[in-house]
Amino acid sequence: MPDIKQNLMLVKEQISKAALDCGRNPDDIMLVAVSKKQPISAIQTAMQAGARHFGENYIQEAVEKIEAIGKDTVCWHFIGHLQSNKARFAVNYFEYIHTVDTLKLAKEISKQAEKINKIQNILLQVNIGLEDTKSGAAPERIIELAQQASLLEHISIQGLMAMPPWFENPEDVRIYFTKMRQIKKQIRELNLAHTPMTHLSMGMSNDFTVAVQEKSTMVRVGTSIFGSRE
């Protein structure tokens, strides 16, 4: 069994060092522990060790865990591909939805949020590497998507999310993180309604230190905390 407490401490230390080395406040970076396919006991161990943000990829699995652990005990992030017909569950159970990549999905989220009198925090997912195997809007479409989605009353566009191509050397990912930072800046400068554009959700176990250097505010780390999934 991995030592989740020790692993979590090490990841936090690495985030803190990466932030301080580039003049950032480590408190400005949210560590989202990716708990998909992990048992409830592992999540509880991480909670006891101080983890406060958890990322889940699959609605049915997540709902069961959140019902058991509590919706308000920690902050839940939906980070998997979301179909419009599952938007109701995502809105009911998650504080953040990181993977909005179409206007259709944004509209459905806003519609479901209105039903429960909620403003749903979302991030727009960018397919920054234009990979066929990954979801997300193309970089050249994302500004238009932000403009359209900003007209919806019951969502708040908190920022952007991306999963760049995987490289053995994390330095090779930097160009994608830099591009994300630039797109975020462009959208912020439009001063759109309902679009604080505070967050950049980027960086995973292999490359989160580079992501922090490129102004990520949410790093999504699973393997380095929980060990390899089954």
C-alpha positions as CSV (number, residue, x, y, z in Angstrom):
1,M,0.0,0.0,0.0
2,P,1.3,3.5,-0.8
3,D,2.0,5.8,2.1
4,I,-0.7,8.4,1.1
5,K,0.1,10.7,4.0
6,Q,3.9,10.8,3.1
7,N,3.2,11.1,-0.6
8,L,0.8,14.0,0.0
9,M,3.4,15.8,2.1
10,L,6.0,15.4,-0.6
11,V,3.7,16.7,-3.4
12,K,2.8,19.7,-1.3
13,E,6.5,20.4,-0.6
14,Q,7.3,20.2,-4.4
15,I,4.4,22.6,-5.2
16,S,5.6,25.0,-2.5
17,K,9.2,24.9,-3.8
18,A,8.2,25.4,-7.4
19,A,6.0,28.3,-6.4
20,L,8.6,30.0,-4.2
21,D,11.3,29.5,-6.8
22,C,9.3,31.6,-9.3
23,G,8.1,34.2,-6.8
24,R,4.6,32.8,-6.3
25,N,2.7,32.3,-3.1
26,P,2.2,28.5,-2.6
27,D,-1.2,29.2,-1.1
28,D,-2.4,30.4,-4.5
29,I,-2.1,26.8,-5.9
30,M,-4.9,24.3,-5.2
31,L,-3.8,20.7,-5.0
32,V,-6.6,18.5,-6.4
33,A,-6.1,14.9,-5.4
34,V,-7.3,12.8,-8.3
35,S,-9.2,10.0,-6.5
36,K,-10.8,8.2,-9.5
37,K,-10.8,4.4,-9.1
38,Q,-9.5,4.9,-5.5
39,P,-11.5,3.3,-2.6
40,I,-13.2,5.5,0.0
41,S,-10.7,4.5,2.6
42,A,-7.8,6.0,0.5
43,I,-9.8,9.3,0.2
44,Q,-10.4,9.4,3.9
45,T,-6.7,8.8,4.6
46,A,-5.8,11.7,2.3
47,M,-8.4,13.9,4.1
48,Q,-6.9,13.0,7.4
49,A,-3.5,14.1,6.0
50,G,-4.9,17.5,5.0
51,A,-6.2,17.1,1.4
52,R,-9.2,19.3,0.8
53,H,-9.8,19.1,-2.9
54,F,-10.6,15.8,-4.7
55,G,-11.1,15.2,-8.5
56,E,-13.3,12.5,-9.9
57,N,-13.8,11.3,-13.5
58,Y,-16.9,9.2,-13.5
59,I,-20.3,10.4,-12.4
60,Q,-21.7,7.1,-11.0
61,E,-18.5,6.2,-9.1
62,A,-18.2,9.8,-7.8
63,V,-21.8,10.0,-6.6
64,E,-21.4,6.9,-4.5
65,K,-18.2,8.2,-2.9
66,I,-19.6,11.7,-2.3
67,E,-22.8,10.3,-0.7
68,A,-20.6,8.2,1.6
69,I,-18.0,11.0,2.5
70,G,-20.2,14.0,2.3
71,K,-20.8,16.7,-0.3
72,D,-19.6,19.6,1.9
73,T,-16.9,17.8,3.8
74,V,-14.3,18.6,1.1
75,C,-14.4,20.4,-2.3
76,W,-15.3,18.1,-5.2
77,H,-14.0,18.7,-8.7
78,F,-15.4,16.9,-11.8
79,I,-12.5,16.4,-14.1
80,G,-13.7,13.7,-16.5
81,H,-15.6,14.0,-19.8
82,L,-19.1,15.1,-19.1
83,Q,-22.1,14.2,-21.3
84,S,-25.0,16.6,-21.3
85,N,-27.4,14.0,-19.9
86,K,-25.2,13.7,-16.8
87,A,-25.0,17.4,-16.2
88,R,-27.7,17.3,-13.5
89,F,-25.5,15.0,-11.3
90,A,-22.4,17.1,-11.8
91,V,-24.2,20.2,-10.8
92,N,-25.7,18.6,-7.8
93,Y,-22.5,17.0,-6.5
94,F,-19.5,19.1,-7.6
95,E,-18.3,22.6,-6.8
96,Y,-16.2,22.8,-9.9
97,I,-16.7,21.2,-13.4
98,H,-13.4,21.4,-15.2
99,T,-14.4,19.9,-18.6
100,V,-16.8,22.1,-20.4
101,D,-16.0,22.2,-24.0
102,T,-19.2,23.0,-25.9
103,L,-21.9,25.6,-25.7
104,K,-24.5,22.8,-25.5
105,L,-22.9,21.4,-22.4
106,A,-22.6,24.9,-20.8
107,K,-26.2,25.6,-21.5
108,E,-27.3,22.3,-19.9
109,I,-25.2,23.0,-16.8
110,S,-26.7,26.5,-16.5
111,K,-30.2,25.1,-16.9
112,Q,-29.6,22.4,-14.2
113,A,-28.0,24.9,-11.8
114,E,-30.9,27.3,-12.2
115,K,-33.2,24.5,-11.0
116,I,-31.4,24.4,-7.6
117,N,-30.7,28.1,-7.5
118,K,-26.9,27.6,-7.9
119,I,-24.2,29.4,-9.7
120,Q,-22.0,26.5,-11.0
121,N,-18.3,27.1,-11.2
122,I,-16.9,25.7,-14.5
123,L,-13.7,25.7,-16.4
124,L,-13.5,25.6,-20.2
125,Q,-11.4,22.6,-21.4
126,V,-8.9,23.4,-24.1
127,N,-7.5,20.6,-26.4
128,I,-4.2,22.4,-26.3
129,G,-2.3,19.7,-28.2
130,L,-5.1,19.1,-30.8
131,E,-5.1,15.4,-29.9
132,D,-7.8,13.2,-31.4
133,T,-7.9,11.1,-28.2
134,K,-8.7,14.1,-25.9
135,S,-11.7,16.2,-25.3
136,G,-11.7,20.0,-25.3
137,A,-12.3,22.8,-27.6
138,A,-9.6,23.8,-30.1
139,P,-7.5,26.8,-28.9
140,E,-8.8,28.9,-31.7
141,R,-12.4,28.2,-30.6
142,I,-12.0,28.8,-26.9
143,I,-12.4,32.5,-26.9
144,E,-15.6,32.3,-28.9
145,L,-16.9,29.6,-26.5
146,A,-16.1,31.9,-23.5
147,Q,-18.0,34.8,-25.1
148,Q,-21.0,32.6,-25.7
149,A,-21.0,30.8,-22.4
150,S,-20.5,34.1,-20.5
151,L,-24.1,35.0,-21.4
152,L,-25.5,32.2,-19.3
153,E,-26.8,33.3,-15.9
154,H,-26.1,30.3,-13.8
155,I,-22.5,29.5,-14.5
156,S,-19.3,31.2,-13.5
157,I,-16.4,30.7,-15.9
158,Q,-13.6,30.3,-13.4
159,G,-10.8,29.6,-15.8
160,L,-9.3,27.1,-18.3
161,M,-8.3,23.4,-18.0
162,A,-6.0,21.3,-20.2
163,M,-4.3,18.0,-20.5
164,P,-1.3,18.6,-22.8
165,P,0.4,15.8,-24.7
166,W,2.5,13.5,-22.4
167,F,6.2,13.7,-22.6
168,E,9.0,11.9,-20.6
169,N,10.7,15.2,-20.1
170,P,8.3,17.7,-18.3
171,E,10.2,20.6,-19.9
172,D,8.7,19.6,-23.3
173,V,5.2,20.4,-22.0
174,R,6.1,24.0,-21.1
175,I,5.1,25.4,-24.5
176,Y,1.5,24.1,-24.0
177,F,1.3,25.5,-20.5
178,T,2.6,28.9,-21.8
179,K,0.0,28.9,-24.5
180,M,-2.7,28.2,-21.9
181,R,-1.5,31.2,-19.9
182,Q,-1.7,33.4,-22.9
183,I,-5.3,32.3,-23.8
184,K,-6.4,32.9,-20.2
185,K,-4.9,36.4,-20.4
186,Q,-6.7,37.1,-23.7
187,I,-10.1,36.1,-22.2
188,R,-9.6,38.1,-19.0
189,E,-8.9,41.2,-21.0
190,L,-12.4,40.9,-22.6
191,N,-14.0,41.5,-19.2
192,L,-16.8,39.1,-19.9
193,A,-19.8,38.8,-17.6
194,H,-19.8,35.8,-15.2
195,T,-16.1,35.2,-16.2
196,P,-13.7,35.8,-13.3
197,M,-11.1,33.6,-15.2
198,T,-9.1,33.1,-12.0
199,H,-7.9,29.6,-12.6
200,L,-5.6,27.5,-14.8
201,S,-6.2,23.8,-14.1
202,M,-3.1,22.2,-15.6
203,G,-0.3,20.0,-14.4
204,M,-0.4,16.4,-13.3
205,S,1.9,14.0,-11.5
206,N,4.6,14.1,-14.2
207,D,4.7,17.8,-14.9
208,F,3.0,19.8,-12.2
209,T,6.2,21.7,-11.2
210,V,6.5,23.1,-14.7
211,A,2.8,23.9,-14.6
212,V,3.2,25.9,-11.4
213,Q,6.0,27.9,-13.0
214,E,3.6,28.7,-15.8
215,K,1.0,30.1,-13.4
216,S,-1.2,27.0,-12.9
217,T,-3.6,27.6,-9.9
218,M,-5.0,24.0,-9.8
219,V,-2.8,20.9,-10.2
220,R,-4.5,17.5,-10.6
221,V,-2.3,14.9,-9.0
222,G,-3.3,11.2,-8.6
223,T,-0.5,8.7,-9.0
224,S,2.0,10.7,-7.0
225,I,-0.4,10.7,-4.0
226,F,-2.3,7.4,-4.3
227,G,0.1,5.2,-6.2
228,S,-0.8,3.4,-9.5
229,R,-4.5,2.6,-10.0
230,E,-5.6,-1.0,-10.6
